[in-house]
Amino acid sequence: MNIVVCVKRVPDTAAEKKLDPEDFTLDRESVESIMNPVDEYGVEEALRLKDEHGGEVTILTMGPEPAEKQAVRKALALGADRGVLVTDDAIHGSDALATAYVLALALADLEPDLVILGSESTDARTSLVPQALAQLLAMPGLTNVKKIEVADGKVTVHREEEGGHAVVEASLPAVVSVVKGINEPRYATLKGIMSAKQKPVDVLSGDDIGLDPAEVGLAGSRTEVVEAVPRPPKEQGTIVQDEGDGAAKLADFLQQNKFV
């Protein structure tokens, strides 16, 4: 089975994030970057499927050159077989749909049986890329997955939904996005870290994958940030004194501030 896991380089979750005042893109160079934590569950699930069915796990990401070390090599240290990094100045500022477009072009040459992504990235949380990618690849898109089973050329997924539990089946190849908690991601061992340095990583440019610069970057994105202001400092809260009418005061406060 040929499994490709799409991962993303994101700022450390605990770091204070800032926007570039020139183009309102996230300033990724002022803080430490890591592999998107939700993508770790995707990598783990791919490795478990490989252990069960055999095959190869490829890690795919797009971004600047440091993404190779901060995202791709991290996944290779966990046990993936090879990596692919798409890096090009033209993709800077790409929104979710433009990102899916770049990943789809790279995936076309990889010919995957299964594409796995985390359900969201911690720096955007749009959850749009997996389904957009599935549409661009003309593959079934199965999202918010809590369990994956593969057999007889089909993938069966389980996901929790409001008011119940759903089981969905689709033919391979398919795109699946997994949620936090689908498994317990493994830690990289010293042996894994050392072996990751020797594993192949293909570094591709936009030209290598046939990218149209007009479809990516700030100019090619369908969405645009036109204004951004810093979050105001936290203000002191309001204390409601209960003198027998606390419930009424609380209701009035919520209504005045349009919380209800």
C-alpha positions in Angstrom: 0.0 0.0 0.0 1.3 3.4 -1.0 0.3 5.9 1.8 1.1 9.6 1.6 0.8 11.8 4.8 0.5 15.5 4.3 2.1 17.4 7.1 2.5 21.1 7.8 5.2 23.2 9.5 3.6 25.5 12.0 4.7 27.8 14.8 5.1 26.2 18.2 1.6 25.9 19.7 2.6 27.7 22.9 4.4 30.6 21.2 2.9 34.1 20.8 2.0 34.4 17.2 2.2 37.6 15.1 1.2 38.8 11.7 3.4 40.4 9.2 2.1 44.0 9.0 2.9 44.2 5.3 0.8 41.3 4.0 -1.0 40.0 7.2 0.6 36.5 6.7 1.7 34.7 9.8 5.2 35.5 10.9 6.7 32.1 11.0 10.4 33.1 11.4 10.2 34.9 14.8 9.2 31.7 16.7 10.2 28.1 16.8 8.5 25.9 14.2 7.3 22.3 14.7 5.3 19.7 12.8 1.6 20.4 13.2 0.7 18.3 16.3 -2.6 17.0 14.7 -0.6 15.7 11.8 1.3 13.4 14.2 -1.8 11.3 14.5 -1.9 11.0 10.7 1.7 9.8 10.6 1.0 7.3 13.4 -2.1 5.9 11.6 -0.1 5.6 8.4 2.7 3.6 10.1 0.1 1.3 11.7 -1.5 0.6 8.4 1.9 -0.1 6.9 2.7 -2.6 9.7 -0.6 -4.3 8.9 -0.7 -4.2 5.1 2.9 -3.5 4.1 3.9 -0.9 1.6 5.5 2.6 2.0 4.8 5.8 3.8 5.7 9.1 2.1 5.6 12.4 3.9 4.6 15.4 1.8 4.7 19.1 2.8 5.0 22.5 1.2 6.8 25.5 2.6 10.2 27.1 2.9 13.4 25.0 3.0 13.4 24.8 6.9 10.2 22.7 6.6 12.4 19.8 5.6 14.1 19.6 9.0 11.2 20.9 11.1 8.4 18.7 9.6 9.6 16.1 7.1 12.6 14.8 9.0 10.5 14.7 12.2 8.1 12.3 10.5 10.9 10.3 9.0 12.3 9.8 12.5 9.0 8.3 13.5 9.3 5.6 10.9 8.1 7.0 7.5 10.2 5.9 4.5 10.7 9.0 2.4 9.8 12.6 2.1 8.8 15.2 -0.5 9.1 19.0 0.0 7.6 21.5 -2.4 9.2 24.8 -1.9 8.9 27.9 -4.1 8.7 31.6 -3.3 5.5 31.8 -5.4 3.5 29.8 -2.7 4.1 32.3 0.1 0.7 33.5 1.4 -1.4 30.7 -0.2 -4.8 30.1 1.5 -6.4 26.8 2.1 -7.6 26.3 -1.5 -4.3 27.3 -3.0 -2.5 25.0 -0.6 -4.7 22.1 -1.7 -3.9 22.9 -5.3 -0.1 22.6 -4.6 -0.5 19.4 -2.7 -2.7 17.9 -5.4 -0.1 18.6 -8.1 2.6 16.9 -6.0 0.3 13.9 -5.2 -0.4 13.3 -8.9 3.1 12.0 -9.4 3.1 10.0 -6.1 0.1 7.9 -7.1 -1.1 7.1 -3.6 -3.6 4.5 -2.5 -4.4 6.5 0.6 -3.8 10.1 1.5 -3.9 11.0 5.2 -4.0 14.4 6.8 -4.6 15.9 10.2 -8.1 17.3 10.5 -6.7 20.9 11.1 -3.6 22.8 11.6 -2.9 24.7 14.8 -2.0 27.9 12.9 -5.2 28.2 10.8 -7.8 25.7 12.0 -9.9 26.0 8.9 -10.2 22.2 8.3 -10.7 23.0 4.6 -7.6 21.5 3.0 -8.5 17.8 3.2 -11.9 18.1 1.5 -10.6 20.6 -1.1 -7.7 18.2 -1.8 -10.1 15.3 -2.3 -12.1 17.3 -4.8 -9.1 18.3 -6.8 -7.9 14.7 -6.9 -11.4 13.4 -7.7 -11.1 11.0 -4.8 -13.6 10.2 -2.0 -13.0 12.6 1.0 -13.6 11.1 4.4 -13.2 13.7 7.2 -13.0 13.8 11.0 -12.1 10.2 11.2 -11.7 8.4 14.6 -10.8 4.9 13.2 -9.5 3.6 9.8 -9.9 0.0 8.4 -8.5 -1.0 5.0 -9.5 -4.2 3.2 -10.3 -5.5 -0.3 -9.5 -2.2 -2.0 -11.8 -0.2 0.3 -11.4 2.0 3.3 -13.9 2.0 6.1 -13.9 4.9 8.6 -15.6 5.6 11.9 -16.4 9.1 13.0 -18.4 10.7 15.8 -21.1 13.0 14.8 -23.6 15.2 16.6 -26.1 12.8 18.1 -24.4 9.6 17.0 -21.7 7.6 15.4 -21.2 7.1 11.6 -19.4 4.3 9.6 -18.5 5.3 6.0 -17.0 3.1 3.3 -15.3 4.3 0.1 -13.1 2.8 -2.6 -9.4 3.4 -2.8 -7.7 5.7 -3.6 -9.1 8.1 -1.0 -8.3 11.1 1.1 -8.8 10.8 4.9 -8.4 13.4 7.6 -8.0 12.1 11.2 -8.8 13.8 14.5 -6.8 14.0 17.6 -7.2 10.9 19.7 -7.5 8.4 16.9 -4.3 6.8 18.3 -1.4 7.5 20.6 1.5 8.9 18.4 4.9 7.2 19.1 8.0 9.1 20.1 11.1 9.2 17.9 13.9 6.9 19.1 17.6 7.8 18.9 17.9 5.1 16.2 14.9 6.6 14.3 16.4 10.1 14.5 19.8 8.9 13.2 18.2 6.9 10.4 16.0 9.8 9.3 19.1 11.7 8.3 19.8 9.1 5.6 16.3 8.7 4.2 15.6 10.3 0.8 13.8 13.7 0.6 12.9 15.0 -2.8 12.9 18.8 -2.9 10.6 20.1 -5.7 10.0 23.5 -7.1 6.8 24.9 -8.6 8.2 24.1 -12.1 8.8 20.5 -11.1 5.1 19.9 -10.3 3.7 22.1 -13.1 2.5 24.8 -10.8 0.7 27.8 -12.3 1.9 30.9 -10.2 -1.4 32.6 -10.9 -3.2 30.0 -8.7 -1.1 30.4 -5.6 0.3 32.9 -3.2 -1.4 36.1 -2.1 -2.5 37.0 -5.6 -3.9 33.6 -6.5 -5.7 32.9 -3.2 -9.5 33.1 -3.1 -9.5 34.7 0.3 -7.8 37.9 1.5 -7.0 39.5 4.8 -7.7 43.2 4.4 -7.2 44.3 8.0 -5.8 43.0 11.3 -5.4 44.6 14.7 -3.6 43.2 17.8 -5.8 41.6 20.4 -6.6 44.1 23.2 -5.1 43.5 26.6 -7.3 41.4 28.9 -9.5 43.6 31.0 -10.6 43.1 34.6 -13.8 41.1 34.8 -17.1 42.2 36.4 -18.1 40.9 39.8 -21.8 40.3 40.4 -22.7 40.6 44.0 -25.5 38.2 44.9 -28.0 39.9 47.2 -30.8 37.6 46.4 -31.0 38.9 42.9 -27.8 37.4 41.5 -29.5 35.4 38.8 -31.3 38.4 37.5 -28.1 40.5 37.5 -26.2 37.8 35.7 -29.0 37.5 33.0 -29.0 41.3 32.5 -25.2 41.3 32.1 -25.3 38.5 29.5 -28.1 40.3 27.6 -26.4 43.7 27.7 -23.2 42.2 26.3 -25.2 40.3 23.7 -23.9 36.9 24.9 -27.5 35.6 24.9 
